Structures are given as C-alpha cells and as structure tokens.
Amino acid sequence: MTTGPVEPKLRLGIHIPPTIPPERLGELARLVDRVGLDDLWVWEDSFKQSGIASATAALAWTSDLRVGITLLPVPLRNPALTAMEIATVARMFPGRFVAGIGHGVQEWMAQAGARVPSPLTLLREQATAIRRLLQGETVTMDGRYVHLDRVRLTWPPPVMPPLMIGGAGPKSVALAAELGDGNLLVNALTDDEVRTIGEAVRRAKTAAGRPDADHPQIMACEIVAVGEDAQQRLDAELPLWGAEPGRGIGVAGDAAAIVASARRYASFGITGYGVQPTADEPDLEGLITLLGREVKPELAKGIRQA
C-alpha cells in the first residue's frame, strides 16, 4: 500500500458562544492556551457580549493562542470605528488576532434600529472601507451607506490582520470570498451544504482573480456534545440554531467522533475547524482538555490517502 502526501494542517479551535457568561472567559482562555489549541473564537451577539472587548481580554490573558471574532455585525458599526478597533488590537497583539465582519442577524439589527434595505451593499461598502483604512489609506467614500471624508488611521497595523467575512446565503458567500481573507461559516450545516459552500468559495475567488483561489481560508464551526447523553443534548441544541435533529448536523460522541468529523470537513476544503459547546455543556473545561490532548494530536497526523 502507498500513501499520498499529508494534507495541510487543519487549525483546531474552540468557540466561546454568548451562552457562556463573560466572566468565565479568562479561565477558559488560559486553559485553551495551555492545552495548545490553535484558535479561540469569541462572538459579538447582539445585546449579549462585545467581540472587541472579549478578544482583547483573551489575548491579554494568553501568550500563544490566536483569537478571532466570529463576526462584528456591520449595521451596528461605523467602519472608521471598526477599523480603529481592529488596528489597535492588531498592533498590541501582532500575528495573534483575526477580525471578522458580517451582516448580523437581521431581526436583531431591526431591534437596534440599524437594519438596512440592502445588507449586501452595506457589507460590501463596509468591507472595502475597513480594508483600505487598515492598509493606511486616506479614504473618501460616498456610498449608499458608508460616507467618509478624508479619513485616515493614525496607527494602522504594520501587518494587516486577516479580515474574515461571514455569510450564509449564496450571494453573501460569494461576496465574502471576493473581499475577505477568508470565509466564516455558520454553525449548523449539513455535509452537503459545507461541500457546496467550499466549492462556491473557490469559484468566487477564481472569478474575482484572487491569488488564494486554489487554497482559500474557510473557517467552519460544529456544535459538539460529548458524554453519555451527548446525542440528547445535541438534539436539544440544534433547534436553537434553526436546525433539525436527524440530518447529520453536529457531533455527538467522543474524541474519535470529533476527529472523524474534522477530517471530513477538511476533505471539503475547510481549513479551520471550530468546536462549539452546547449551552448546557456540563464540563466545558473537560471538553477543552479533550480537544487539546486527544483530538489535536490525531489531527496533527494529517489525512493520508491510500
């Protein structure tokens, strides 16, 4: 039997969703750093937690960990402010911060008085303005939503941090592939949906002439439950995210089940695999330790093809 080359490393991370109180982040971030996971992802869910505040604190509490924001909802933010915050964090923690932006949940945007008629146009204008500002340009824009007059950051980051863009629909996925350094996927997808998105990202990057078209950065997230009641807890969690049990969404089982799912995602072109615990996870520290001590070493062996 012969073996082919080992596929590129799949980044392994943990998501700290807003179902977990902010005051627990410090202890959890330190543990994630100790067990050697690649990434910790924090969220900015409306009316729950601040992405910038959470990411900055997690970076300050750790030494090696890369910290990302799953996305900052652009309707709530002025692009000049977002660029200022991203630049500040990137300068304080060079090479360890990943920014993410996206539409946000439209119902929540309406609650905050920030919903717009064309979320795609808003995201395109914001992504363009934020990137140009981070690159140190003086930006003047008079778009449908973004209006800037000779805005320039005093302290742009010496090295541009990755600007990830999230989106679920086909047009949003294509826009993220065109303008972002990577795509952020939602957390309750079937295998067919993940595969389809991976293919769509490569097509969109090719059409846009992006140099990373052959090896796009795609960060995925799966809801994971471990332990004797894992399947029951997963089935109870999925409807909270608009998904139905019994469709192969999420992982219920042990370390081997997580490894198998992560490798399957890698075969779809996913480059970063994040684990999201259920809201009722009884032992989050145990799950993080399991990921670092059992799952990551297996993933580090790569995926060999016969």
N, C-alpha and C positions, 0 to 999 in steps of 0.2 A: 504494500500500500504506500502511496506517495501522498504527501501533504503539500498544500499550496501555502502561499505566504500568509502570515498573520495579518489580519485586518488592522487598520489604525485604531489606536486606543479609544475606547468609549469612556467619556467622562461620566462619573457616577456622583450624584448629588442627592441632597435631601431638601424637600420643601418644608418651610415652616409657615403653614397657612394661618389665616387670621382666626381660626377656631382655637388657636393656642394663645393665651394671654401674653402681651408684650413683655411682661416682667420675667418670663421664663427664657427669653431669647439668650441671655448671657450664658447661663449654664449649658444650654443646648449647643450654642455656637462653639464654646470651648470644647465640648465633647466631640463634636463633628471634626474639629481641628485635630484633636488628639488621635482619633481613630483613622485619620488620613483620607477622608473623603475628598473628592476634588472640588465640589461646589456646595454652597449653601444658598438656597433661593428664598428671598423674602417677598412678601406680597404688599401691594398697596390696594387693598379692597376698600371701596368707599365706606366711609363712616366707621371704619374699624382701625386700620393701622397705616402709618406713614411708611412708604417704601424707602425714601431717602434717610429718614431717621433710623429705621431698622437696619439698613445696610451699613450705614456709618458706624453705628454701635457695634454691629457684628464684626466689622473689620478691625475696630479698635480692640476688641476682646480677643482676637486671634492673630496668628503670625503667618501661616502659610495658606490658609483657606482662601479660595476665590469666592466672592459673594456677588450674587446677581439679584436684580429686581425683576420679578416676572413681568410686570409692566406698570408704568406710570400712565394713568388714563389722561390722554391729551386734552379732552374737553375741559378738565378742571384746571389746566395749567397754561400759563403764558410761556411760549418757547424760550424767551430770554431767561426767565426764572429757571426753567428746567435745565437749560444749558449751563447756567451759573452753578447750579447744584451738582450736576454731573461733573463739571470741570473741577470743582472744589474737592469732591470725594476722590476723583481720579488722581489729582495731584498729591493728596495726602496718602493714598494707598496705591501707588503706581503698579499696574500689572495685575491687580487683585480685584478689580471692580468691573462688573458688567451691567450696563444700563439697558433697560427695556421700556419700550413705549407701546401704546396700543389704544384701541377705541374706548375701552372701559365698557361696563355693562350699561346699555342704553337706558334701561329703566332707572338706574341709579343716577345717570347723568341728568335725566329729566327731573329727578327729585332735587338735585342741586341747582337746577336752573341753567344747566350747561349743555343740554342736548342740542345738536345742530341738525339741519336738514340733510347734509351730506357728510357723514362721518369719514368716508374715503377721502374726500377733498381736504378735510381738516387734517387727517393723518398725513397725507402727502405733504401739505404745506408745513406742518409742524416738523416732520422728519427732515425735510430739506433745510429748514431754518436752523434746527438744532445742530445738524451735522456741520453746516457752514460756520456757525458760531464756535463750535468746538475746534474747528480747524483754524481758528484765529482770524477769520474774515470779518470785514465790516459789512454788515448785512442790512440792506434796504429791501423790503418786500411790501407789496400792496396787493395781497391776495384776497380771496373771498373771506377768509377768516383771520389770517396772520397779517399784521400790519407792523412793520418795524422800520424805523428811520435812523439809519447810520448806527446801528447797534454793534458794538464790538466788545468782546470779553477782555478785561484787563489781564486775567490769569487763565488763558486757555491751557489745557493739559499738553505737556510736551509730547506725550504719546496718546493718540486718540484711543479711548476705551471702546470696546465693542459696543455698538448700538444695535441691540436686538429689537425686532418688531414683532408683535403678536397679532394674531387674527385668525378667525375660524373659517369664514366663507372664502370661496374661490378667488374673488377679487381682492380680498384682504391678504390672502396668502401670496398672491402674485405681487401685490404692492410691497409687502414685506420683503419678498425675495429681491425685488428690484432695488429698493432703497436701503435695506438693512444689512448689517453684517451677519445676520442670522435670523432664522425664524423661530418664534416661540409658539409651541403648540398647546392647545388646551388639554385638560387632564382626563377626559372621558371619551376616548376614541376607540373604535374597533380597529383590528389589524388592517382591514381593507382601507379604512379611512386614513390611517397613518401612511400606508404604502402609497395611496393616491396623492396625499399631500407631498410626500417626498418627491414623487415624480413631477408634480406641478411646480415645486420649487426649482428643480433643475431646469425645467422648460422655461420658466420665467427668467431665471438668471441668464440662460443662454440667449433668450430674446433680447434682454437688456444689455448684452455684451459684457456681463460681469466676469471678471477673471476667476472667480471662485465657482463657476457654474458646474464644474465636474466634482467638486468636493464642498458642497455648501454646508454651513453650520446650521443644524436643526436640533433644537432642544425640546425634548418631549418630557412628559410627566405622566406617571401612572399612579392611581390610588392603590395602595398596598395595605393588606392586613395579614398578620401572621398569628399563629397560635391555634388552639383547638377550635375556637369559634370564629376563625378568620372569614369563612365564607358568609356566615350570617352577618358579620359586621360590614363586610364589603357590600353585600346586597342591600343593607340598610343605608349605606352611604351614597351609593350611586344615584338614587333619585334626587339627592340634594344638588347634584351637578347636571341634572337633566338627562340622565342615562338610565336605561332599564337593566336589571339583572338578567343573566342568562344569555348575554350577547358576546361574551368573551372579553368584556371590558374590565380592566383592573387585574390585580393579582391577589389570590388568597392561597396561602401555603407557607412554605419555609424558604430558606436561603436558596435552595436549588430552583424553586419556582421563580424567584426573582431573577436569578441568573439566566434562566431559560428565556424569560420574557425580555430582559435587557438585550440578550443576544439576538432575539428575533427582531426587536426594534432596530438594532444595528444593521441587520440584513436589509431593512427598508431604507437605509440611508441616514438614520438618526445618529448624531454624533455626541449628544449629551442626554443621559437618562436620569431623570429625577424621580425620587420616590416621595409620594405624598401620603402621610399617615391619615387614617380615618379620624374623624372628630372625637370618637370615643376610644382611641388607642390607649390601652391601659398601661403600657410600658414604652414610652417614646424613647427613653434612654436605651432600653434593651434593643429596640429596632435600629437605632443609630449604630449601636455597637455591633449588631449582626451585620449591618451593611459594610462596616469597616473591616471586620475580622473574617467574615465568611464570603460575602458577595464580591467585594472588590478584588481579593486575591484570585478568585476564579475568573473574573472578567479580565484581569491583567494577563491571563494566559492567552488571550486573544481568541479568535474564532478561526479554526483551521478547517479547510475543506478537503475532503478525500478526493 
